[in-house]
Amino acid sequence: MLTLERLRADHADALLAFERENRAYFARTVPDRGDAYFTPDGFAARHRALLDEQHARVCHFHVLLEDDVLIGRVNLMDAADGTAELGYRVGERAAGRGVATAAVARMCRLAAAAYGLTSLTARTTLDNPGSMKVLARNGFLPVGETTLSGRPGVLYARRKLTDTPPPAPGSEG
């Protein structure tokens, strides 16, 4: 069973293990976080900073669990004026099973119901077709070009966010 939990201090150890385990996998399609992020001190400082941002309601960070095992993260960053930027990552062991599509759908509902957001944006690199499919299946439309750490990408938006995401072509998986 998939569950989304709001990020807490006690998620730190599992989250660092998840990030370390999937570092090379993620680096294939998203900009790497850098060596300092993966050190115990660097990660602890970053985790505290995320919790501070969350407490200030600037961002809403979540871990994705499957049968109580951390398999991903789904976040809403820079929430203001009814919108936020969606970010997500699912570990290699969970990839290709529809987990990211389901997690983003849940986050879209949560964004509207719990955080009062009306629209979301998201970005992905051009060499990440899986992420493009996840966004399209969840009603996001490409609205422009962008770069992520110098890599070319696509900016997506989902406007008129409601509690129920609109059906999209190919949404069966």
Backbone bond lengths (Angstrom), bond angles and torsions (degrees), N, CA, C in turn:
res aa  C-N    CA-C-N  psi(-1)  N-CA   C-N-CA  omega(-1)  CA-C   N-CA-C  phi
1 M - - - 1.443 - - 1.528 109.72 -
2 L 1.325 116.91 132.91 1.459 122.47 178.66 1.518 110.21 -88.54
3 T 1.329 115.84 135.15 1.463 120.89 174.28 1.522 109.17 -137.08
4 L 1.330 115.19 148.08 1.458 122.65 172.15 1.522 107.31 -107.01
5 E 1.304 116.97 129.05 1.461 121.63 175.49 1.508 109.08 -121.32
6 R 1.313 115.60 137.91 1.457 120.51 174.84 1.529 108.15 -61.45
7 L 1.323 117.09 137.17 1.453 122.54 -178.15 1.524 110.83 -57.90
8 R 1.320 115.87 133.97 1.469 123.04 177.83 1.526 109.12 -130.40
9 A 1.308 115.70 165.39 1.465 121.24 178.79 1.529 111.03 -59.13
10 D 1.322 117.47 -38.03 1.460 119.83 -176.50 1.532 113.72 -75.04
11 H 1.308 119.13 -1.33 1.456 122.10 173.46 1.537 111.98 -82.47
12 A 1.324 117.72 -10.06 1.468 121.51 -169.95 1.522 113.86 -54.44
13 D 1.316 118.55 -50.50 1.469 120.26 -176.06 1.528 111.74 -62.76
14 A 1.327 116.67 -46.32 1.466 120.15 -179.72 1.527 110.89 -66.01
15 L 1.326 116.80 -36.88 1.457 120.53 -179.51 1.523 111.30 -68.47
16 L 1.327 117.43 -42.46 1.462 119.69 177.35 1.527 110.48 -63.53
17 A 1.330 118.04 -41.75 1.466 121.02 178.04 1.528 110.31 -61.78
18 F 1.322 117.19 -42.31 1.462 122.11 177.84 1.523 110.99 -61.08
19 E 1.324 117.04 -47.18 1.472 120.97 -178.73 1.526 111.06 -64.67
20 R 1.323 117.33 -40.64 1.471 119.96 178.76 1.526 110.79 -65.85
21 E 1.321 116.56 -44.97 1.465 121.40 -178.52 1.526 111.61 -61.03
22 N 1.311 117.42 -33.75 1.459 121.74 -174.12 1.524 114.39 -106.13
23 R 1.315 117.99 8.76 1.465 120.19 -174.96 1.526 112.65 -55.66
24 A 1.292 117.61 -52.51 1.474 120.26 -178.09 1.525 110.86 -65.14
25 Y 1.312 117.01 -38.65 1.465 121.25 178.58 1.531 110.68 -61.53
26 F 1.310 117.30 -47.81 1.460 120.80 -179.96 1.522 111.65 -65.26
27 A 1.327 117.05 -38.24 1.467 121.23 -175.56 1.532 112.17 -63.52
28 R 1.311 117.74 -16.43 1.470 120.64 177.63 1.527 111.55 -66.70
29 T 1.345 116.97 -30.01 1.467 118.93 -173.50 1.523 114.54 -132.14
30 V 1.322 118.80 -11.41 1.462 120.54 177.49 1.525 108.74 -130.17
31 P 1.324 117.30 151.06 1.463 119.03 -179.72 1.531 111.68 -58.04
32 D 1.327 116.08 136.26 1.463 122.25 179.38 1.529 110.72 -67.10
33 R 1.314 116.34 149.22 1.463 121.75 -177.78 1.531 113.07 -80.36
34 G 1.307 118.47 -12.48 1.457 121.72 179.25 1.516 111.90 92.75
35 D 1.327 116.62 152.87 1.461 122.02 -175.11 1.525 113.88 -58.63
36 A 1.313 117.81 -39.91 1.475 120.74 -176.71 1.530 111.79 -60.20
37 Y 1.318 117.69 -33.19 1.464 121.50 -179.86 1.530 111.43 -58.93
38 F 1.323 117.16 -35.02 1.455 122.50 -172.59 1.523 114.32 -88.96
39 T 1.317 118.18 -1.60 1.465 120.26 175.02 1.527 108.65 -81.43
40 P 1.329 117.93 152.22 1.470 119.26 -179.86 1.531 113.18 -55.55
41 D 1.329 117.23 -44.56 1.468 119.85 -179.42 1.527 111.86 -69.40
42 G 1.319 116.74 -43.47 1.456 120.56 179.83 1.517 111.87 -63.38
43 F 1.327 116.10 -42.77 1.459 119.37 179.32 1.527 110.70 -66.99
44 A 1.331 117.31 -43.01 1.469 120.38 -179.50 1.528 110.88 -60.27
45 A 1.321 117.06 -42.25 1.465 120.41 179.27 1.527 110.49 -64.80
46 R 1.311 117.52 -43.13 1.463 121.27 179.45 1.529 111.03 -65.49
47 H 1.328 116.66 -40.38 1.464 120.89 179.55 1.534 110.51 -62.72
48 R 1.331 116.65 -43.49 1.472 120.53 177.27 1.528 110.41 -61.68
49 A 1.330 116.59 -41.55 1.467 120.58 179.98 1.537 110.69 -63.40
50 L 1.323 117.01 -40.43 1.465 120.11 178.10 1.524 110.98 -63.52
51 L 1.322 116.07 -42.65 1.464 119.58 179.00 1.528 110.99 -64.34
52 D 1.329 116.92 -35.77 1.477 120.29 176.23 1.530 110.79 -64.85
53 E 1.333 117.25 -43.39 1.467 120.77 177.96 1.530 110.94 -62.83
54 Q 1.308 115.02 -38.59 1.459 119.79 179.17 1.531 110.73 -67.16
55 H 1.315 116.66 -42.99 1.466 120.95 178.47 1.536 110.73 -60.42
56 A 1.316 116.41 -34.72 1.470 121.42 178.64 1.532 111.56 -79.94
57 R 1.335 117.47 -2.52 1.473 124.40 179.80 1.535 112.71 63.49
58 V 1.327 115.97 24.46 1.458 121.53 174.23 1.526 109.13 -79.89
59 C 1.332 115.48 -34.95 1.451 122.16 -178.60 1.526 108.88 -137.08
60 H 1.330 114.75 159.74 1.462 121.70 177.69 1.527 107.06 -132.19
61 F 1.318 115.80 107.57 1.462 121.57 -175.49 1.525 109.78 -103.93
62 H 1.333 115.75 141.12 1.455 121.35 -178.28 1.525 110.43 -138.80
63 V 1.323 114.95 149.27 1.460 120.30 170.32 1.520 107.21 -105.55
64 L 1.310 115.56 147.94 1.453 122.91 178.47 1.520 107.39 -105.21
65 L 1.319 115.55 123.52 1.460 121.01 -178.19 1.523 109.79 -117.05
66 E 1.319 114.84 142.75 1.459 120.91 171.06 1.516 106.26 -124.24
67 D 1.311 115.80 114.78 1.466 121.04 -176.42 1.531 110.58 52.13
68 D 1.314 116.14 45.72 1.467 125.31 176.85 1.529 114.73 68.71
69 V 1.322 118.29 12.39 1.462 122.65 176.08 1.528 107.80 -107.84
70 L 1.339 117.19 129.43 1.458 121.72 -179.58 1.524 109.52 -70.56
71 I 1.345 115.49 119.26 1.474 120.17 -178.09 1.519 112.25 -122.53
72 G 1.339 117.47 -1.79 1.454 119.25 -179.33 1.510 112.54 -178.33
73 R 1.308 114.66 -179.28 1.457 121.78 176.48 1.520 108.87 -141.63
74 V 1.316 115.41 148.26 1.460 121.74 178.66 1.525 105.85 -139.92
75 N 1.320 116.44 124.20 1.455 120.76 -171.93 1.520 112.61 -131.59
76 L 1.317 114.77 151.73 1.457 122.65 171.81 1.520 106.32 -118.55
77 M 1.319 116.91 116.68 1.457 121.71 -175.43 1.521 110.95 -111.21
78 D 1.325 113.76 151.26 1.464 122.04 174.31 1.522 112.37 53.87
79 A 1.327 115.67 49.30 1.463 121.21 178.71 1.526 109.87 -69.54
80 A 1.328 115.98 123.70 1.463 122.39 178.19 1.522 108.91 -165.67
81 D 1.300 115.81 144.40 1.471 121.82 175.23 1.530 112.94 53.14
82 G 1.336 117.10 37.44 1.449 121.26 175.46 1.510 116.48 82.04
83 T 1.322 117.55 5.98 1.460 120.22 -179.14 1.519 110.57 -134.18
84 A 1.318 116.08 161.87 1.464 122.73 176.41 1.518 107.85 -156.41
85 E 1.319 115.34 165.69 1.462 120.32 175.33 1.520 108.99 -99.02
86 L 1.318 116.24 127.05 1.451 123.28 178.18 1.519 109.60 -84.95
87 G 1.306 115.95 135.19 1.459 121.57 172.51 1.519 108.32 -136.22
88 Y 1.314 117.86 144.40 1.460 120.34 -179.59 1.508 109.66 -155.18
89 R 1.305 114.78 156.05 1.450 121.72 172.29 1.521 108.33 -154.04
90 V 1.314 114.94 137.34 1.458 122.33 178.84 1.515 106.98 -120.81
91 G 1.325 116.82 134.98 1.452 121.70 -178.08 1.519 113.59 -63.92
92 E 1.313 114.77 160.97 1.463 121.23 -175.34 1.525 112.31 -58.92
93 R 1.316 118.08 -37.85 1.473 120.90 -178.43 1.524 112.52 -65.07
94 A 1.324 117.62 -24.03 1.470 121.68 -178.70 1.524 112.48 -100.96
95 A 1.313 117.52 -4.80 1.468 121.48 -175.83 1.520 111.54 -67.72
96 G 1.340 115.32 148.42 1.446 121.42 174.41 1.515 115.31 80.04
97 R 1.337 117.85 9.33 1.467 121.01 -178.63 1.531 112.91 -114.74
98 G 1.333 117.21 11.56 1.461 119.76 -179.10 1.523 113.67 82.66
99 V 1.315 117.12 6.36 1.464 121.72 -177.42 1.523 111.12 -64.76
100 A 1.325 117.64 -45.94 1.468 120.56 -178.84 1.528 110.30 -64.58
101 T 1.330 117.57 -41.56 1.464 120.76 178.63 1.522 110.29 -60.41
102 A 1.325 116.95 -45.60 1.466 121.17 179.85 1.529 110.95 -65.88
103 A 1.324 117.43 -41.04 1.462 120.58 -178.88 1.524 111.47 -65.65
104 V 1.332 117.04 -41.46 1.463 120.04 178.81 1.528 110.08 -66.65
105 A 1.323 117.91 -38.96 1.470 120.65 177.16 1.526 110.25 -60.27
106 R 1.315 116.69 -44.69 1.474 120.12 178.22 1.520 111.24 -62.94
107 M 1.329 115.99 -40.77 1.462 118.71 -179.33 1.522 110.94 -66.97
108 C 1.310 117.80 -36.39 1.470 119.96 177.18 1.527 110.40 -60.78
109 R 1.321 116.75 -43.65 1.472 119.88 177.64 1.519 111.05 -64.88
110 L 1.324 116.55 -43.83 1.462 121.39 -179.78 1.525 111.20 -64.77
111 A 1.324 116.53 -39.33 1.468 120.82 -179.83 1.519 110.68 -58.17
112 A 1.322 116.60 -41.38 1.463 121.18 179.71 1.522 111.05 -75.42
113 A 1.329 116.76 -50.00 1.464 121.04 -171.77 1.529 113.42 -73.96
114 A 1.317 117.73 -43.65 1.466 120.54 -174.09 1.524 113.86 -95.72
115 Y 1.326 116.95 -31.12 1.459 119.76 -173.86 1.520 113.22 -111.12
116 G 1.320 117.34 -2.70 1.464 121.40 176.15 1.510 114.99 67.44
117 L 1.331 117.27 24.76 1.469 120.46 -179.47 1.523 110.01 -83.18
118 T 1.307 115.63 148.89 1.464 120.96 -179.28 1.522 112.81 -114.04
119 S 1.324 117.90 -14.01 1.464 120.95 177.25 1.520 109.45 -154.03
120 L 1.328 114.57 157.79 1.465 121.45 178.41 1.523 108.95 -135.10
121 T 1.308 115.54 151.99 1.458 122.17 169.58 1.524 107.37 -119.24
122 A 1.312 116.33 162.99 1.462 122.39 176.41 1.516 107.80 -155.15
123 R 1.320 116.05 154.81 1.460 121.59 178.01 1.515 108.87 -131.61
124 T 1.315 115.37 146.72 1.455 120.21 173.85 1.529 108.72 -147.30
125 T 1.308 115.51 155.45 1.458 119.98 177.12 1.528 109.39 -76.01
126 L 1.323 116.00 155.67 1.464 121.34 -179.71 1.528 112.45 -63.32
127 D 1.329 116.87 -25.53 1.464 119.70 -178.51 1.529 112.38 -92.03
128 N 1.338 116.77 23.91 1.458 121.07 178.29 1.543 109.61 -124.16
129 P 1.328 117.21 69.80 1.464 119.78 -177.71 1.526 113.08 -62.29
130 G 1.330 117.53 -29.76 1.456 120.14 178.36 1.517 111.51 -61.08
131 S 1.319 116.92 -43.12 1.460 121.10 178.93 1.522 110.86 -67.19
132 M 1.322 116.92 -37.48 1.462 120.12 177.30 1.526 110.59 -60.87
133 K 1.336 117.23 -40.82 1.462 121.55 178.65 1.527 110.85 -65.41
134 V 1.326 117.11 -42.89 1.462 121.06 179.18 1.523 110.08 -58.53
135 L 1.312 116.66 -46.07 1.464 120.27 -179.38 1.525 111.24 -65.25
136 A 1.318 117.75 -45.01 1.470 121.08 179.67 1.530 110.77 -61.56
137 R 1.313 117.04 -41.46 1.470 120.94 179.87 1.522 112.18 -64.93
138 N 1.313 116.46 -18.71 1.455 121.01 -179.52 1.522 112.99 -106.95
139 G 1.327 116.69 20.40 1.453 121.00 172.76 1.516 115.49 82.37
140 F 1.331 118.73 11.94 1.463 121.68 175.90 1.522 108.81 -83.66
141 L 1.317 115.83 141.44 1.458 121.86 178.47 1.523 110.00 -118.19
142 P 1.345 117.97 142.54 1.464 119.48 175.37 1.529 109.86 -66.33
143 V 1.335 115.83 133.45 1.469 120.15 -178.80 1.523 112.83 -126.14
144 G 1.312 117.73 -0.60 1.454 118.88 178.87 1.510 112.48 169.18
145 E 1.310 113.92 -179.67 1.460 121.79 177.53 1.514 108.89 -98.71
146 T 1.334 116.13 155.23 1.455 121.69 178.12 1.518 108.23 -153.09
147 T 1.297 116.71 176.73 1.460 121.84 172.05 1.520 108.38 -131.22
148 L 1.300 115.28 147.32 1.463 122.78 176.11 1.519 107.09 -125.50
149 S 1.311 116.49 108.47 1.469 122.06 -177.15 1.525 111.17 50.39
150 G 1.324 115.70 44.84 1.452 121.71 176.88 1.517 115.08 83.68
151 R 1.321 117.73 -2.83 1.465 121.05 -179.77 1.517 109.46 -96.96
152 P 1.334 118.49 137.56 1.464 120.86 -179.67 1.527 110.98 -66.97
153 G 1.324 114.64 143.38 1.450 119.13 -178.66 1.510 112.93 -152.29
154 V 1.327 114.56 -174.31 1.456 123.21 -178.73 1.519 108.55 -123.51
155 L 1.325 115.67 136.52 1.461 122.80 174.32 1.526 107.37 -96.55
156 Y 1.324 116.01 131.27 1.462 122.58 179.43 1.524 109.38 -117.57
157 A 1.328 115.79 157.52 1.460 120.91 175.30 1.522 109.37 -143.31
158 R 1.291 113.58 145.83 1.463 120.73 170.31 1.516 106.78 -126.19
159 R 1.313 115.45 108.70 1.455 121.67 -178.21 1.520 109.84 -95.78
160 K 1.317 116.27 165.13 1.462 121.73 179.39 1.522 110.74 54.67
161 L 1.302 115.43 48.66 1.451 121.88 178.43 1.523 109.35 -61.55
162 T 1.295 116.18 130.62 1.459 121.58 177.18 1.515 108.54 -128.41
163 D 1.318 116.66 179.26 1.455 120.15 178.83 1.528 112.56 -65.81
164 T 1.335 118.00 -22.75 1.461 121.27 -178.56 1.522 109.46 -121.11
165 P 1.357 116.77 116.68 1.463 119.20 178.87 1.525 110.90 -63.46
166 P 1.331 117.29 145.86 1.463 119.67 177.86 1.520 110.36 -70.42
167 P 1.324 117.66 148.53 1.466 119.00 175.29 1.524 109.42 -67.24
168 A 1.304 116.26 146.24 1.463 121.04 179.00 1.523 108.43 -129.85
169 P 1.312 117.21 153.91 1.472 119.68 176.48 1.518 109.79 -55.92
170 G 1.316 116.47 137.33 1.460 120.64 178.99 1.503 113.55 76.64
171 S 1.325 119.33 17.08 1.464 121.23 -174.92 1.524 112.66 -81.03
172 E 1.308 118.02 7.28 1.450 119.90 -177.40 1.513 113.30 -73.46
173 G 1.336 120.09 -15.43 1.455 119.30 -173.83 1.414 112.88 -119.55
